[in-house]
Amino acid sequence: MASRIRIVVFVLICSLLSGSGLSLAAPSRQGDVAMLLLAARTDLETLANDRLGEGIRPVVWTNSFDVRAESFALDLRLDLETLAGTLLGPDRRPADWFGAQAGAPWLVARDIRHDLEALADSQLGPGVRPPLWIGGDPLMRCSRKEQALALWFQRTDLTYSLPAQQPGVDYCTLLAQQNTVFVNLAVQEQARSSGDLRADLNALSRRIFRENVFPIGWTDGKDSLSIRQDMELLKVASSQVGNPVPEDRWYGQQTFGTDWQIARAIRHDLELLADAKLGVGVRPDGWTFFDPLIQCSEEVQAFALLLGKETSAEDSIPPAAPDYCERVVLELSRFVEALAATSMPVAGGSGQAAVSGAGGERPVATALGNLAGVAANPNAYLDHGARMRIGTIPRGTPFRALARSSAPGSKMMYVTGEGFTVWVAWPFTSVTEAEYLSLPYADDLKYRLPQLLCFATFCTSLVRYGDPLGGEIGIDGSVSTGYRGLDSPGRNLQELPYSHVRLLFNQHFPEHYEAELRIEICPNAGNYNNCEPVLRLIENGQVVRPVRVENGYPVWRLHYNLHDPARLESRHYFVRGLWVSMP
């Protein structure tokens, strides 16, 4: 069955590509989201067959192959994470793994392709792929920083073009080399201050030894060459003081480039030397430099400097955070990707806007949060006021926290996971208070928040495309119920009698007293023109997982008997009970 599905999907992709004038040798670009996802699904199945065996899949595999299904991208990401966990271990992922993040459709597809290629590299070797591998744009294999830089320069520099892929040459290495050239040209006139290098170096020497005592050969010159020479002398002379300087982080005398690059390299080593000899963060009185970005690589500093006039994303990150540099790259990349996704003009733009309120002006975030967390039996709600409960998320369920409520004293955050995007209270999760407070406000990102969604096992009602901020809390504590897509009895999910159910059998298995079938609910009994596919089947209080999805229809494998209590739910209707009869 798995082989047949792979062939069908592969043929479908080929037809889509040929119909659009493209070929498999010309990978899908930004706008071709459906083709990107279809190609990724086929390649994921190919990798699973290569690593696990033909047709062998993990138990929780979604078997989702209909790109028109609303959950197709989510199911694809879940299967990719499942395969990575199976092959590498539950908590291990390849280096530079992007992971699941909310965003525009093409960014979601891009992240899936990147991680799929990273997983293939980890299993087969860099660039080695199984036969019939479709692949994608080579740009999508590169790091988030290099992709963001490419997007930025494509929008801001008419002389920039992506490098041509060369046989036997790593495309991402070529891209990084090209981006370095363009970054250096763009920032050479915007150099970030490096403080008074000579004054700080002399102050450090006096603190290590004593006033007016300097190592033999001290030049006291103010040019970069003299400052570097004296710093190397101080490093050797103070070898018995404090802690040794970590050599793997020391730039040394081999730094070349523009004046600002040389100055920042000297400042980097000077700060490293001060940390080693005096203690981390301890500095002599009158120290002229304070910039947490100095702890990052030259490439990350240049990235931040390039976007310094557009956004100051790094200012929102605690300087003492152990992953400070990684978070800077992530925030800057998200800013660029958001611009590319929304086709916003770059010139004169800003990564943040200001809004006025009781507390004065505050910066408005430009990107969703991305905190990984685990549930500890929190109640799930459809509003940030915790008035409309939709179930309880089981303990241990993973999720990503995207935003938090701006209501005074609120502890509610907006989270997404397998089959749900809802509001929960952070104390009932693994998220710490500091992490919760680092999340952006939801009302600042109301046009970027994913819609409310709930069709997981714990959901008490079926919710699709609900407005995450549509339920306002009134002065009297009442809550608006104007959430689009909230499907529950007595609201906008209409109950119909069982005579409106239509069963579409795919295959019978008499020897096992089972059948594979699709189910429809028809608003007019006996009239099959406007029937809706059943999207969720609940039996004995548990959601029954379909075995696969065909043409947008979930396919279930069920026993021949009366399934009662059971509940069938489509987009607008629900029916109680189900009878599957033997032919």
C-alpha positions as CSV (number, residue, x, y, z in Angstrom):
1,M,0.0,0.0,0.0
2,A,2.8,2.5,1.0
3,S,4.6,1.8,-2.4
4,R,1.4,2.4,-4.3
5,I,0.7,5.7,-2.5
6,R,4.2,6.9,-3.1
7,I,3.8,6.2,-6.8
8,V,0.5,8.0,-7.0
9,V,1.9,11.0,-5.2
10,F,5.0,11.1,-7.3
11,V,2.9,11.0,-10.5
12,L,0.7,13.8,-9.1
13,I,3.8,15.9,-8.4
14,C,5.1,15.3,-11.9
15,S,1.8,16.3,-13.4
16,L,1.7,19.5,-11.4
17,L,5.2,20.4,-12.3
18,S,4.7,19.7,-16.0
19,G,1.5,21.7,-16.0
20,S,3.3,24.7,-14.5
21,G,6.1,24.6,-17.0
22,L,8.6,23.4,-14.4
23,S,10.6,20.2,-14.1
24,L,12.0,18.2,-11.3
25,A,15.4,19.7,-12.2
26,A,14.0,23.2,-11.4
27,P,13.0,22.9,-7.7
28,S,9.9,24.7,-6.4
29,R,10.4,28.3,-5.4
30,Q,8.7,30.4,-2.7
31,G,5.2,30.6,-4.0
32,D,4.7,26.9,-5.0
33,V,3.7,25.8,-1.5
34,A,1.6,22.8,-2.6
35,M,4.4,21.4,-4.8
36,L,6.9,22.0,-2.0
37,L,4.8,20.0,0.4
38,L,3.9,17.2,-2.0
39,A,7.6,16.8,-2.9
40,A,8.5,16.8,0.8
41,R,5.9,14.1,1.6
42,T,7.1,11.9,-1.2
43,D,10.8,12.3,-0.1
44,L,9.8,11.6,3.5
45,E,8.2,8.3,2.4
46,T,11.3,7.5,0.4
47,L,13.6,8.1,3.3
48,A,11.3,6.1,5.6
49,N,11.4,3.1,3.2
50,D,15.2,3.4,2.9
51,R,15.7,3.5,6.7
52,L,12.9,1.3,8.1
53,G,12.0,-1.0,5.2
54,E,9.5,-0.8,2.4
55,G,6.1,0.1,3.8
56,I,7.2,-0.1,7.5
57,R,6.1,3.0,9.5
58,P,5.9,4.0,13.1
59,V,2.5,3.3,14.8
60,V,1.6,7.0,15.0
61,W,2.3,7.7,11.3
62,T,-0.5,9.9,9.9
63,N,-0.6,8.6,6.4
64,S,-1.7,12.0,5.1
65,F,-1.3,12.4,1.4
66,D,-4.0,14.9,0.3
67,V,-2.4,18.3,0.0
68,R,-5.8,19.9,0.0
69,A,-6.5,18.7,3.5
70,E,-6.3,21.5,6.1
71,S,-4.0,19.5,8.3
72,F,-1.6,18.3,5.5
73,A,1.4,20.5,6.5
74,L,0.9,19.7,10.2
75,D,0.6,16.0,9.6
76,L,3.8,16.2,7.4
77,R,5.7,17.9,10.2
78,L,4.5,15.4,12.7
79,D,5.6,12.5,10.6
80,L,9.0,14.1,10.0
81,E,9.5,14.6,13.8
82,T,8.3,11.0,14.3
83,L,10.8,9.6,11.8
84,A,13.6,11.8,13.3
85,G,12.8,10.5,16.8
86,T,12.7,6.9,15.5
87,L,16.0,7.1,13.8
88,L,18.0,9.4,16.1
89,G,16.2,9.2,19.5
90,P,13.3,11.1,21.0
91,D,15.4,14.1,22.1
92,R,18.1,14.2,19.4
93,R,17.9,16.1,16.2
94,P,20.5,17.0,13.5
95,A,22.5,20.2,13.9
96,D,20.7,23.4,12.8
97,W,17.3,21.7,13.0
98,F,14.6,24.3,12.5
99,G,11.7,22.5,14.2
100,A,8.0,23.3,14.0
101,Q,7.2,27.0,14.0
102,A,4.2,29.1,13.1
103,G,4.5,31.2,10.0
104,A,3.4,31.8,6.4
105,P,2.6,28.7,4.4
106,W,5.8,28.9,2.3
107,L,7.9,29.3,5.5
108,V,6.3,26.2,7.0
109,A,7.0,24.3,3.8
110,R,10.6,25.7,3.7
111,D,11.2,24.6,7.3
112,I,10.0,21.1,6.5
113,R,12.2,20.8,3.5
114,H,15.3,22.0,5.4
115,D,14.8,19.6,8.3
116,L,14.0,16.7,5.9
117,E,17.3,17.3,4.1
118,A,19.2,17.6,7.4
119,L,17.7,14.3,8.5
120,A,18.7,12.6,5.2
121,D,22.3,14.0,5.6
122,S,22.5,12.5,9.1
123,Q,21.4,9.1,7.9
124,L,23.0,8.8,4.4
125,G,25.8,11.3,4.4
126,P,25.9,14.9,3.0
127,G,24.3,15.1,-0.4
128,V,23.7,11.3,-0.6
129,R,20.1,10.5,-1.4
130,P,18.0,7.5,-2.3
131,P,16.8,6.9,-5.9
132,L,13.8,9.0,-7.0
133,W,14.6,11.7,-4.5
134,I,12.9,14.9,-5.7
135,G,14.7,17.4,-3.5
136,G,14.0,21.1,-3.5
137,D,15.6,24.5,-3.8
138,P,19.2,24.2,-2.6
139,L,18.8,27.4,-0.7
140,M,16.4,25.6,1.7
141,R,19.3,23.4,2.9
142,C,21.2,26.3,4.3
143,S,21.2,27.8,7.8
144,R,18.4,30.2,8.9
145,K,20.9,33.1,9.0
146,E,22.2,32.5,5.4
147,Q,18.6,32.1,4.1
148,A,17.5,35.3,5.8
149,L,20.5,37.2,4.4
150,A,19.7,36.0,0.9
151,L,16.1,37.1,1.3
152,W,17.2,40.5,2.6
153,F,19.7,41.2,-0.2
154,Q,17.3,40.0,-2.9
155,R,14.9,42.7,-1.7
156,T,17.5,45.5,-1.1
157,D,20.4,45.1,-3.5
158,L,19.8,44.9,-7.3
159,T,23.4,43.5,-7.8
160,Y,22.7,40.4,-5.6
161,S,21.8,37.1,-7.1
162,L,21.9,33.6,-5.7
163,P,25.0,31.6,-6.6
164,A,24.8,28.9,-9.2
165,Q,24.9,25.3,-7.9
166,Q,28.1,23.6,-8.9
167,P,28.6,19.8,-9.0
168,G,30.6,18.6,-6.0
169,V,30.6,21.9,-4.3
170,D,28.5,22.6,-1.2
171,Y,25.9,25.2,-2.2
172,C,25.5,26.6,1.3
173,T,29.3,27.2,1.6
174,L,29.1,29.2,-1.6
175,L,26.1,31.1,-0.3
176,A,27.8,32.0,3.0
177,Q,30.9,33.2,1.2
178,Q,28.8,35.5,-1.1
179,N,26.8,36.8,1.8
180,T,29.9,37.6,3.7
181,V,31.1,39.8,0.9
182,F,27.8,41.7,0.6
183,V,27.4,42.1,4.4
184,N,30.9,43.6,4.7
185,L,30.2,46.0,1.9
186,A,26.8,47.0,3.4
187,V,28.0,47.6,7.0
188,Q,31.5,49.1,6.5
189,E,30.1,52.7,6.9
190,Q,27.7,51.7,9.8
191,A,30.3,50.4,12.2
192,R,29.0,49.7,15.7
193,S,31.2,51.4,18.4
194,S,33.9,49.3,19.9
195,G,34.6,51.7,22.7
196,D,38.1,53.1,23.5
197,L,40.2,50.0,23.0
198,R,43.5,51.6,24.2
199,A,42.0,53.1,27.4
200,D,40.3,49.8,28.3
201,L,43.4,47.8,27.6
202,N,45.6,50.0,29.8
203,A,42.9,49.9,32.6
204,L,42.9,46.1,32.4
205,S,46.7,46.0,32.7
206,R,46.7,48.3,35.7
207,R,44.0,46.2,37.4
208,I,45.9,42.9,36.8
209,F,49.3,44.3,38.0
210,R,49.5,47.8,39.4
211,E,49.5,51.5,38.4
212,N,51.9,52.3,35.5
213,V,53.3,48.7,35.4
214,F,53.1,47.2,31.9
215,P,54.6,44.1,30.3
216,I,58.0,44.6,28.7
217,G,57.7,45.8,25.1
218,W,54.5,47.7,25.7
219,T,54.0,50.2,22.9
220,D,51.0,52.3,24.2
221,G,50.2,53.0,20.5
222,K,46.6,53.8,19.5
223,D,46.5,52.1,16.1
224,S,45.0,48.6,15.8
225,L,48.3,46.9,15.2
226,S,49.8,48.3,18.4
227,I,46.7,47.6,20.5
228,R,46.7,44.0,19.2
229,Q,50.4,43.6,20.0
230,D,50.1,44.9,23.5
231,M,47.0,42.7,24.2
232,E,49.0,39.6,23.2
233,L,51.8,40.8,25.6
234,L,49.3,41.1,28.4
235,K,47.8,37.7,27.7
236,V,51.2,36.1,28.1
237,A,52.3,38.2,31.1
238,S,49.1,37.4,33.0
239,S,49.2,33.7,32.3
240,Q,49.5,33.0,36.1
241,V,46.6,35.3,37.0
242,G,43.0,34.2,37.1
243,N,41.9,31.6,34.6
244,P,43.5,30.7,31.2
245,V,42.0,32.3,28.1
246,P,39.9,29.8,26.1
247,E,42.1,29.5,23.0
248,D,39.2,28.1,20.9
249,R,37.4,31.5,21.2
250,W,40.5,33.7,20.9
251,Y,40.6,35.4,17.5
252,G,44.3,36.4,17.7
253,Q,46.4,38.3,15.2
254,Q,45.0,36.6,12.1
255,T,42.0,38.9,11.8
256,F,41.7,40.8,8.5
257,G,39.0,42.9,6.9
258,T,37.5,46.4,7.3
259,D,38.4,48.7,10.1
260,W,35.3,47.8,12.0
261,Q,35.9,44.1,11.7
262,I,39.4,44.5,13.1
263,A,38.2,46.7,15.9
264,R,35.4,44.3,16.9
265,A,37.8,41.4,16.8
266,I,40.2,43.2,19.1
267,R,37.3,44.1,21.4
268,H,36.1,40.5,21.4
269,D,39.5,39.3,22.6
270,L,39.8,42.1,25.1
271,E,36.5,41.2,26.7
272,L,37.5,37.5,26.7
273,L,40.8,38.4,28.4
274,A,39.0,40.5,31.1
275,D,36.5,37.7,31.8
276,A,39.3,35.2,32.3
277,K,41.5,37.4,34.5
278,L,38.9,39.4,36.5
279,G,35.8,37.2,36.4
280,V,32.9,37.1,34.0
281,G,31.4,40.6,33.7
282,V,33.9,42.2,36.1
283,R,35.5,45.3,34.7
284,P,37.8,48.1,35.9
285,D,36.2,51.4,36.7
286,G,35.6,53.6,33.7
287,W,35.3,50.7,31.2
288,T,34.0,52.3,27.9
289,F,32.3,49.3,26.3
290,F,29.0,47.4,27.1
291,D,27.6,45.4,24.2
292,P,26.4,41.8,24.7
293,L,26.6,41.2,21.0
294,I,30.4,41.1,21.2
295,Q,30.2,37.5,22.6
296,C,28.8,36.4,19.2
297,S,30.8,35.5,16.1
298,E,31.7,38.2,13.6
299,E,29.1,36.9,11.2
300,V,26.3,37.3,13.8
301,Q,27.5,40.8,14.7
302,A,27.5,41.8,11.1
303,F,24.0,40.4,10.6
304,A,22.8,42.5,13.6
305,L,24.6,45.5,12.3
306,L,23.1,45.1,8.8
307,L,19.5,45.2,10.2
308,G,20.4,47.7,13.0
309,K,18.3,50.5,11.4
310,E,15.3,48.2,10.8
311,T,15.0,46.3,14.0
312,S,16.8,46.0,17.4
313,A,15.6,42.4,18.0
314,E,18.7,41.6,20.1
315,D,17.7,44.3,22.7
316,S,14.8,42.1,23.8
317,I,17.1,39.1,24.7
318,P,18.7,38.9,28.2
319,P,22.4,39.5,27.7
320,A,23.2,36.8,30.1
321,A,21.2,34.2,28.3
322,P,23.4,31.1,27.5
323,D,22.0,30.9,24.0
324,Y,22.1,34.7,23.4
325,C,23.7,34.6,20.0
326,E,21.4,31.8,18.7
327,R,18.4,33.8,19.8
328,V,19.7,36.9,18.1
329,V,20.0,35.0,14.8
330,L,16.5,33.5,15.3
331,E,14.9,36.9,16.0
332,L,16.7,38.7,13.1
333,S,15.8,35.9,10.7
334,R,12.2,35.9,11.8
335,F,12.1,39.6,11.1
336,V,13.4,39.2,7.5
337,E,11.1,36.2,6.9
338,A,8.1,38.1,8.1
339,L,8.8,40.8,5.6
340,A,9.3,38.3,2.8
341,A,6.1,36.4,3.7
342,T,3.9,39.5,3.8
343,S,5.6,41.3,0.9
344,M,6.0,44.4,3.0
345,P,8.3,47.1,1.6
346,V,11.7,47.2,3.2
347,A,12.8,50.8,2.6
348,G,12.0,53.0,5.6
349,G,10.4,50.0,7.4
350,S,10.8,49.1,11.0
351,G,10.8,45.8,12.8
352,Q,8.7,47.3,15.6
353,A,6.0,49.8,15.8
354,A,5.0,51.8,18.9
355,V,1.6,51.7,20.5
356,S,0.4,54.0,23.3
357,G,-1.3,52.8,26.4
358,A,-1.6,53.4,30.1
359,G,2.1,52.6,30.5
360,G,3.2,54.9,27.7
361,E,4.8,53.6,24.5
362,R,6.1,50.0,24.3
363,P,7.6,48.1,21.4
364,V,5.3,45.9,19.4
365,A,6.8,42.5,18.6
366,T,7.1,41.4,14.9
367,A,7.5,37.7,15.3
368,L,5.7,34.9,17.2
369,G,7.3,33.2,20.1
370,N,8.7,29.7,19.8
371,L,9.0,28.2,23.3
372,A,9.0,24.4,23.6
373,G,6.9,23.1,26.5
374,V,5.2,20.1,28.0
375,A,1.7,20.0,29.4
376,A,1.0,19.2,33.1
377,N,-2.8,18.7,32.7
378,P,-3.7,22.3,31.9
379,N,-7.2,23.2,31.0
380,A,-7.5,24.4,27.4
381,Y,-9.5,27.5,26.6
382,L,-10.8,29.3,23.5
383,D,-10.2,32.8,25.1
384,H,-7.4,34.5,27.0
385,G,-9.8,35.1,29.9
386,A,-10.2,31.4,30.6
387,R,-14.0,31.4,30.3
388,M,-14.6,29.0,27.4
389,R,-13.0,25.6,28.4
390,I,-12.4,23.1,25.5
391,G,-10.9,20.3,27.5
392,T,-7.8,19.3,29.4
393,I,-4.4,18.7,27.7
394,P,-3.0,15.4,29.0
395,R,0.2,15.5,31.0
396,G,3.4,15.1,28.9
397,T,1.8,16.5,25.7
398,P,4.4,18.7,23.9
399,F,3.5,22.1,22.5
400,R,5.0,25.4,21.3
401,A,4.1,28.6,23.1
402,L,3.5,31.5,20.6
403,A,2.3,34.5,22.6
404,R,0.8,35.6,25.9
405,S,-2.1,37.7,27.0
406,S,-1.6,41.4,27.6
407,A,-4.3,41.5,30.3
408,P,-2.9,42.8,33.7
409,G,-1.9,39.9,35.9
410,S,-2.8,37.3,33.2
411,K,-1.0,33.9,33.1
412,M,-2.6,32.8,29.8
413,M,-0.5,31.9,26.8
414,Y,-1.3,30.8,23.3
415,V,0.1,27.4,22.4
416,T,0.0,25.0,19.5
417,G,0.6,21.2,19.3
418,E,-0.7,18.1,17.5
419,G,-4.3,18.8,16.8
420,F,-4.7,21.9,18.9
421,T,-4.0,25.7,19.0
422,V,-5.5,27.0,22.2
423,W,-5.0,29.1,25.4
424,V,-3.6,27.6,28.6
425,A,-2.2,28.9,31.9
426,W,1.6,28.7,32.0
427,P,1.9,27.5,35.7
428,F,0.3,24.2,34.5
429,T,3.1,23.6,32.0
430,S,6.9,23.2,32.0
431,V,7.3,26.8,30.9
432,T,8.9,29.0,33.6
433,E,7.7,32.4,34.5
434,A,10.8,34.1,32.9
435,E,10.1,32.2,29.7
436,Y,6.5,33.2,29.8
437,L,7.3,36.8,30.2
438,S,9.7,36.6,27.2
439,L,6.7,35.8,24.9
440,P,5.3,38.6,22.8
441,Y,1.8,39.9,23.4
442,A,-0.9,38.2,21.4
443,D,-2.7,41.4,20.5
444,D,0.5,42.8,19.0
445,L,0.5,39.8,16.6
446,K,-3.2,39.4,15.9
447,Y,-2.7,39.1,12.2
448,R,0.1,36.5,12.5
449,L,-1.4,34.2,15.2
450,P,-2.6,30.9,13.8
451,Q,-6.3,30.3,14.2
452,L,-7.9,28.4,17.0
453,L,-7.9,24.7,16.4
454,C,-9.0,21.7,18.4
455,F,-9.6,18.2,17.1
456,A,-7.2,16.3,19.4
457,T,-8.5,13.5,21.6
458,F,-9.0,15.8,24.6
459,C,-11.1,18.4,22.7
460,T,-14.7,18.5,23.9
461,S,-15.8,20.2,20.7
462,L,-14.5,20.4,17.1
463,V,-12.9,23.8,16.5
464,R,-11.5,24.9,13.1
465,Y,-10.4,28.4,12.2
466,G,-11.5,30.1,15.3
467,D,-10.5,33.7,16.0
468,P,-7.8,33.6,18.8
469,L,-8.7,37.2,20.0
470,G,-12.3,37.3,19.0
471,G,-13.8,36.6,22.4
472,E,-13.6,39.8,24.4
473,I,-14.2,39.9,28.2
474,G,-16.9,42.4,29.2
475,I,-16.9,44.5,32.3
476,D,-19.4,42.1,33.9
477,G,-17.1,39.1,33.1
478,S,-19.1,37.9,30.2
479,V,-17.4,36.6,27.1
480,S,-18.3,37.0,23.5
481,T,-19.0,33.7,21.7
482,G,-18.2,35.1,18.2
483,Y,-15.4,32.6,17.5
484,R,-15.5,31.5,13.9
485,G,-15.3,27.8,13.4
486,L,-16.4,26.8,16.9
487,D,-18.4,23.6,16.3
488,S,-20.3,22.3,19.3
489,P,-23.9,21.1,19.8
490,G,-26.4,23.9,20.0
491,R,-24.0,26.5,18.5
492,N,-23.0,26.1,14.9
493,L,-22.7,22.3,14.6
494,Q,-26.2,21.0,13.7
495,E,-27.3,17.6,14.8
496,L,-28.9,15.4,12.1
497,P,-30.5,11.9,12.4
498,Y,-28.6,8.8,11.3
499,S,-30.6,8.6,8.1
500,H,-28.4,11.5,6.8
501,V,-25.2,9.3,7.0
502,R,-23.7,7.8,3.9
503,L,-21.1,5.1,4.0
504,L,-18.6,4.7,1.2
505,F,-16.8,1.4,1.4
506,N,-13.2,1.2,0.0
507,Q,-12.6,-2.5,0.9
508,H,-14.1,-5.3,2.9
509,F,-12.2,-7.8,5.1
510,P,-14.8,-10.5,5.9
511,E,-12.3,-12.8,7.5
512,H,-11.6,-10.1,10.1
513,Y,-15.2,-8.7,10.3
514,E,-13.8,-5.3,9.2
515,A,-14.1,-2.8,6.4
516,E,-12.2,0.3,5.3
517,L,-14.7,3.1,4.6
518,R,-15.3,6.8,4.2
519,I,-18.2,8.5,5.8
520,E,-20.4,11.5,4.7
521,I,-23.1,13.5,6.4
522,C,-25.7,14.8,3.9
523,P,-27.9,17.8,4.9
524,N,-30.8,16.2,2.8
525,A,-31.3,12.5,3.4
526,G,-31.0,10.6,0.1
527,N,-29.6,13.7,-1.7
528,Y,-25.8,13.3,-2.2
529,N,-25.1,16.7,-3.8
530,N,-24.0,18.7,-0.7
531,C,-22.6,15.9,1.5
532,E,-19.7,16.7,3.8
533,P,-16.9,14.3,4.8
534,V,-16.8,13.2,8.4
535,L,-13.7,14.7,9.8
536,R,-13.8,13.2,13.3
537,L,-15.1,9.9,14.7
538,I,-15.5,9.6,18.4
539,E,-16.3,6.2,20.0
540,N,-16.6,5.5,23.8
541,G,-15.2,9.0,24.4
542,Q,-12.0,8.4,22.3
543,V,-11.1,9.9,18.9
544,V,-10.7,7.1,16.4
545,R,-7.6,7.7,14.2
546,P,-8.2,7.2,10.5
547,V,-5.8,4.8,8.7
548,R,-5.1,7.4,6.0
549,V,-6.6,10.3,4.0
550,E,-7.7,9.9,0.4
551,N,-8.9,12.9,-1.7
552,G,-9.6,14.9,1.5
553,Y,-11.6,12.1,3.1
554,P,-10.4,10.3,6.2
555,V,-10.5,6.5,5.8
556,W,-11.3,4.4,8.8
557,R,-11.0,0.6,9.4
558,L,-13.9,-0.4,11.5
559,H,-15.6,-3.7,12.7
560,Y,-18.9,-4.8,11.3
561,N,-21.3,-3.9,14.2
562,L,-23.2,-1.1,15.9
563,H,-20.8,1.5,17.1
564,D,-22.7,3.2,20.0
565,P,-22.0,5.4,21.7
566,A,-20.3,7.1,18.7
567,R,-20.3,10.6,17.3
568,L,-19.6,11.6,13.7
569,E,-18.6,15.2,13.1
570,S,-18.3,17.0,9.7
571,R,-17.7,20.7,9.1
572,H,-21.3,21.8,9.9
573,Y,-23.1,18.7,11.2
574,F,-22.9,15.8,13.7
575,V,-24.7,12.5,14.1
576,R,-24.9,10.1,17.0
577,G,-24.3,6.4,16.4
578,L,-22.8,4.4,13.5
579,W,-23.8,1.1,12.0
580,V,-21.3,-0.7,9.8
581,S,-23.0,-3.7,8.1
582,M,-21.4,-6.8,6.7
583,P,-22.0,-7.1,2.9
